[in-house]
Amino acid sequence: MKKYIYFLAGILSFGALFTSCDDDDFGKAVNITVENATNLESDIFGVIVTEGQPLQLKPFIMPESARENAISYHFAGEPTGAIDLSEDGLITPKLTTPAEGAIPSPLGTDTIIVRVDDGSGTFVRYPVRVISNIVLVSSITIQSGGQTAEVESGKTFDLSQYVTVNPANATDKSVTYTTEDETVATVDQNGLITVVGEVGQTTNIVITANDRGKQSATCRVKVAAEAPLYVGFPFSDNWGYSSNLGTKEGDMKNLFDDKNSTFWAPDITVRPIYDPVCYLDINLGEPIKFGQLGYRHRSLNYSHLQCHTFKLEAKKTEGDAWTDLGEFVTTPLKVDDYQLFQVEPIEAQYIRITFVKGHLRDGKTDWNYSETGNVSVGDLQVFVYNR
């Protein structure tokens, strides 16, 4: 019986709810927002206007039936003078960025009320912040390739290609380049560094934003020794070859394997015991400043003789006498890693590599530890200096 009483009471209450609604409430607003509003910070919504750029407010009313009602715009309290507010919701910023010094953020704030004039009492209150139309540089970044530059004296380095000014929409993205020591390196306003110092000297090139924020970044410059330029293997088309390696003399293509990574003499099958043993002549096609040789053994395959001692010679013209650049001993049985041998830089068009008898070691020469096999060198790399 009791549950029926409760049910009847519920029906009566529900009916009372509807009978209490006034027909005049239909079509009145229950909520209003402004489409231009944004989240200014945690749980604070407002409107941002940029100096010199008026903004028309765009209110949004719920429910849809209330959208024909009139809307009015008011200041909340006494205006600060940051904006003008028209009767139809046009905001006009009145503040400007100071000509000098720091830029306030925001330049100023006024608070406005947007109200639905339908007797519902529905309104929204927003702070309106005026911001500067100047976007300052926030940072200058230098890619890794430009953070440290090692450049030979007399050479140049274009730093600008590694510099990025942030953000991309900064009003003034221009920068100034300065050197801390002009006796080491100079720099022009395009970021082109010219190194003038002695080997080992260092200085900093400072990049500074030209706007009032004066953000900066630094590139470290070191005067480098003359840097070798790698010339790869197989050699360029204009290089010529001759050799006395076995029966293949004068036909270098037959001395290379199918990967062009090894030359070998198939007819030398015992450890050579006389000096010289065999040689390879390289015609570079034109005089270059030669300064370094790279050498790599082919593998730890004991069927191949690995020459661990060679003599290097060079000459500028075909009629010149060979200049002895020294004898070099490689690390026995070291493979895969290039071993680099420096020589005094010399202008040369012709290079001769002579594979000589090695030093005695435990009663054996230091070619390798096999009695028989083909003479085989894994790779030769020629390094030249920039011209």
SULNOR-V293330 format. One record per backbone hydrogen bond with DSSP energy under -0.5 kcal/mol. CO is the residue of the C=O (numbers start at 1). NH is the residue of the N-H. Records with the same first field share a line. If there is no record, write none. Layout:
BEGIN
CO = NH  NH
END
This chain:
BEGIN
1 = 5
2 = 6
3 = 7
4 = 8
5 = 9
6 = 10
7 = 11
8 = 12
9 = 13
10 = 14
11 = 15
12 = 16
13 = 17
14 = 18
15 = 19
16 = 20
18 = 21
22 = 25
23 = 26
25 = 28
31 = 62
33 = 60
34 = 37
38 = 40  46
41 = 44
43 = 45
44 = 40  41
45 = 127
46 = 38
47 = 129
49 = 131
50 = 53
55 = 57  91
58 = 35
60 = 33
62 = 30  31
63 = 66
64 = 67
66 = 69
70 = 117
72 = 115
74 = 113
75 = 77
82 = 94  95
84 = 92
86 = 89
89 = 57  91
90 = 86  92
91 = 55  93
92 = 84
102 = 104
108 = 130
110 = 128
111 = 76
112 = 126
113 = 74  115
114 = 124
115 = 72  117
116 = 118
122 = 116
124 = 114
126 = 112
127 = 47  129
128 = 110
129 = 49  131
130 = 107  108
131 = 51
133 = 135
134 = 136
135 = 171  172
139 = 166
141 = 164
143 = 146  147
144 = 147  148
147 = 220
149 = 151  222
151 = 224
152 = 155
155 = 195
157 = 159  193
159 = 162
160 = 163
162 = 143
164 = 141
166 = 138  139
167 = 170
171 = 173
174 = 210
176 = 208
178 = 206
181 = 184  185
184 = 196  197
186 = 194
188 = 191
191 = 159  193
192 = 188
193 = 157  195
194 = 186
195 = 154
198 = 201
201 = 223
203 = 221
204 = 180  206
205 = 219
206 = 178  208
207 = 217
208 = 176
211 = 214
215 = 209
217 = 207
219 = 205
220 = 149
221 = 203
222 = 151  224
223 = 200
224 = 153
227 = 386
228 = 230
229 = 384
230 = 232
231 = 382
236 = 239
240 = 283
242 = 281
244 = 246
245 = 248
248 = 251
251 = 254
252 = 255
253 = 256
255 = 264
257 = 260
262 = 257
263 = 377
264 = 266
265 = 268  375
267 = 269
268 = 375
269 = 373
278 = 355
279 = 244
280 = 353
281 = 242
282 = 284  351
283 = 240
288 = 290  348
289 = 385
290 = 346
291 = 343
292 = 383
293 = 341
294 = 381
295 = 339
296 = 378  379
297 = 336
300 = 302
301 = 304
303 = 374
305 = 307  376
308 = 330
309 = 356
310 = 328
311 = 354
312 = 325  326
313 = 352
314 = 323
315 = 349  350
317 = 320
322 = 324
323 = 314  325
326 = 312
328 = 310  330
330 = 332
331 = 334
333 = 335
334 = 297
335 = 337
338 = 340
339 = 295
341 = 293
346 = 290  348
348 = 288
349 = 284
350 = 315
351 = 282
352 = 313  354
353 = 280  355
354 = 311  356
355 = 277  278
359 = 366
361 = 364
364 = 361
365 = 367
371 = 271
374 = 305
375 = 265
377 = 263
379 = 296
381 = 294
382 = 231
383 = 291  292
384 = 229
385 = 289
END
